[in-house]
Amino acid sequence: MPSSQLQVLNALDVAKIQWYHFTAIVIAGMGFFTDSYDLFSISVVTKLLGRLYYQVPGAPKPGVLPINVTLAVNGVALCGTLAGQLFFGWLGDKLGRKKVYGITLIMMVISSLASGFSIGHSAKSVISTLCFFRFWLGFGIGGDYPLSATIMSEYANRKTRGSFIAAVFAMQGFGILVGGIAGLIVSAGFESHYHSPSYAKDPVSSCPPNADYIWRIILMFGAIPAGLTYYCRMQMPETARYTALITKNAKKAAEDMSKVLQFDITSEPEKLEQLYVQRQSFGLFSWEFVRIYGLRLLGTTSTWFLLDIGFYSQNLFQKDLFSSIGWLPPAQDMSAIREVYKIARAQTLITLCGTVPGYWFTVAFIDIIGRFWIQLMGFIMMSTFMLALGIPYHHWQQRAHRIGFIIMYTLTFFFANFGPNATTFVLPAEIFPARLRSTCHGISAAAGKAGAIVGAFGFLYISQEKNPTLRDPGYPAGIGKKATLILLSGLNLLGAIFTLLVPETKGKTLEDAAGEAIELDDEVPRQSA
């Protein structure tokens, strides 16, 4: 029977690796670079904000952000991201990937700059405006998740599609890395000029007023890479799958891809019309969608949700890790500027050792091993290492065993990134039909951000020790870090179980992977596994 594949889509599926593939990776990847820079750079400057705006005169230790302020500053961007993923994911299927792609970038640039210009000198005014702009920053960032993944999946060829989508996501590691490096450079520059003493020696001079510029410069830098890619984004043509399969403009799809691939492609309008008559047309809120794609959506949402609980809650243990190996001396033994430098250095080293390598291992092996097996392996390894950290937790806290703790902790990050942190981003861009692809990716990503909120803030409370002397100031008693690690191990194991709901897509066309491939002589669509 005749193939259902349009020539323009087949040309993309069988295309050899060309320059436009790398161009698309860089353009889409720079968005993720900016995303991760903006979301993670706040952790570099949080301590400085506490010293600048919440210092209590005569206190034995430097000022810190109150619990509610910490939750607001860190959580508001995550909430904005969740909302943006849902809204722009839906909009990407309604208006087109390219049109919405420019909107999200503009929001990121404006909000990054505005975060640095947060108004006022009082704590209330500065934090309020910072939270306001960080929500809209997160909103723009959220849109980049479904759009970048969908655009790259629809541009890529069949054999290396997984590596290309994973490479876009891997730019997140470089964004975190550059966030740490920016903190190092800015703080080192200020420290060389001010030579501030430690808080213990001189509480007032340890935090010079001009240190207020440090956090503003670091946050505003995130606008630069996003701004540099705006023109390139606007020059990218709409994806052929959106143009042909959703807007039914076969001629425009063929023209656009002829320019990209640099050879003539037949538009085949008659074939497209015949395909459109037979193609699925049910919506997201329909029984047909639930019957065909319900388990897949449950698989992508549940695994991303469970992953991000564990991934974001790992930050709870960073301060213990950094202090144990001497990267972070007691706060009173450092000046405000020196503390920014130390935190930035610690984040940079962790990113270099565990985060960045894990991402690129996925890029290298995802089209060899497959998405399913990498995700399953990653969840199981994360569960294993968290259990190995949790059961003998007090053993690892002894100074003689701290090196083992560092290795186990780094390996947990490594297998998160050479595992579900990358594959949960890739799979939703492949296993849903074109007309709902961006929407379903946005829903899956939003579930992940809900897990991030639970991991970063819910576990911040339950991980508190029962012993008041070991608790963070102002927090109620929880179940402790040992029990928390064991609980996280169980959640990762649950993620491995839900991975069984997600099909393997290695080597398949998008139409086969999404279950919407048909034969022209068939009366109904042929569903792919």
C-alpha positions, 0 to 999 in steps of 0.5 A, a space after each residue: 500500500 502507498 506510504 502515508 509519509 509526505 515527501 517533505 517529512 520523509 526528506 527530514 527523516 532521512 536527511 544526513 546530519 547537516 549544518 541546519 541541525 547544529 544551527 537549530 540545536 544552538 538556537 533552541 539550546 541557547 534558550 535552555 542555557 538562559 532558562 537554567 542560568 536564570 533559574 539557578 543563578 538565584 541560589 548564588 545570590 540568596 545569602 547576599 540578599 539576606 545580608 543586605 536586607 535582613 541584617 539584625 544589628 548586633 547579631 552574632 551571625 549575618 542576616 539570612 532570608 526569613 523562611 517565607 521570603 526564601 520560599 517566595 524568591 525561589 518558588 515564584 519562578 517555579 510557579 511561573 514556569 509551571 504556568 508558562 509550560 501549560 499556556 505556551 504549550 497549548 499556544 504552540 499548537 494553536 498559533 504555531 511553534 515559531 510565533 510563540 517562540 519569539 514571545 517567550 524569548 522577549 519575556 525572558 529578556 525583559 524579565 531578566 533585566 527587570 529582576 536586576 532593576 528591582 525597585 527600592 532600598 527597603 527589604 519589602 520593596 526589593 523582594 516584592 518587585 524581584 518576586 514579581 519579575 521572577 514570576 514572569 521570567 519563569 512564565 517565559 522560561 516555561 514556554 521554552 520547554 515545550 516549544 524547544 523540544 517540539 521544534 527540535 523533534 520536528 526538525 531532526 532526522 529519524 536516526 539522531 533525533 534523540 541526540 539532537 533533542 537531548 543536546 538542546 536540553 544539555 545546554 541547561 548544564 552549561 547555563 548552570 555552569 556559566 551562572 556559577 562562573 558569572 558569580 565567581 567573576 563578579 564577586 572576585 572583581 568586587 572583592 579585589 576593590 573593597 577588601 571587606 573583612 569577615 563578619 566576625 571582625 567587622 559586621 558593618 564593613 563586611 557587607 559594603 553598600 555597593 555589594 547590592 550591585 553584585 546580585 543585580 549584575 549576576 541576574 541581569 547577565 541572563 538576558 544577554 544570551 537570550 537577546 543574542 538568539 532572538 534574530 536567529 529564532 525569528 529567521 527559522 521557518 515554521 516546522 514542516 510538520 506544523 505547516 503541513 499537518 496542522 495548517 494543511 499548507 503543503 506548498 509552504 512546508 515544501 518551500 521552507 524545507 527546500 531552503 533548509 535542506 537545499 534541494 527541491 521538494 514536491 509539495 504533494 497537496 493532493 496527497 496531504 488532502 487525502 491524508 487529512 481526511 483519514 488522520 485523527 481529529 479528536 481533541 485532548 479532552 476526549 475519550 479517544 485521546 484517553 483510550 489511545 494516549 492516556 497511559 502515555 500521558 500518565 507515563 510522561 507526567 508521573 515520571 517527570 513529577 517523581 524525577 523532579 521531586 528527587 532532583 530538586 530536593 537534592 539541593 537540601 544536602 548541598 550545604 552539608 556537602 559544601 561545609 564538610 569539605 571546607 568549601 563553605 566556612 561558617 558565614 561569620 568567618 566570611 565577608 558578604 562578597 567572599 560568601 558569594 564567591 565561595 557559593 559560586 565556586 561550589 556550584 561550579 565544581 558540582 556542575 563540572 563533576 556531575 551535571 554536565 557529564 551526565 547530560 552529554 552521556 545521554 546525548 552520546 548514547 540515547 540513540 544507541 541504548 534507547 530512551 526507555 532503558 536510559 530512563 529506567 537505568 537512571 531511576 534505578 541508579 538514583 534510587 540505589 545511591 539515595 538508599 546507600 546514602 540514607 541507610 548509613 547516613 550517620 556513617 557518611 557524616 563522620 569526617 573519615 567517610 566524607 569523601 565517600 559521601 561526595 562521590 555518592 552524591 555526585 553519582 546521584 546527580 550524574 545518573 539523574 542527567 544520564 537518565 530521566 532528567 534528559 529522557 523525560 524532556 525528550 519523550 513527550 516531544 515524540 510520542 504524541 500527535 503533531 496537533 497536540 505535541 506541544 500541549 502534551 509536552 507542556 502538560 508533562 513539563 508542568 507535572 515536573 515543575 509541580 514535583 520540583 515545588 514539592 521537592 524544593 519546598 515540601 521536602 525542605 520542611 520534612 527533612 528537618 531533624 527532630 533535634 532542635 539544635 540540628 534544625 535550620 532556624 525557624 523550621 518545625 521538626 521533620 523526619 530528618 535527612 536519613 528518612 528523607 533520603 530513604 523516602 526519595 529512594 522509594 519515589 525514584 523506584 516508583 519512577 522506574 515503575 511508571 517508566 513502563 508506561 512509556 514506549 521506546 521511540 528509538 529509530 522511529 519516525 515521529 508519525 510512527 512514534 506518535 501512533 498516527 502513521 497511516 496507509 493511504 488505502 486504510 480507512 482508519 489510522 494504524 496505531 503504532 506501539 
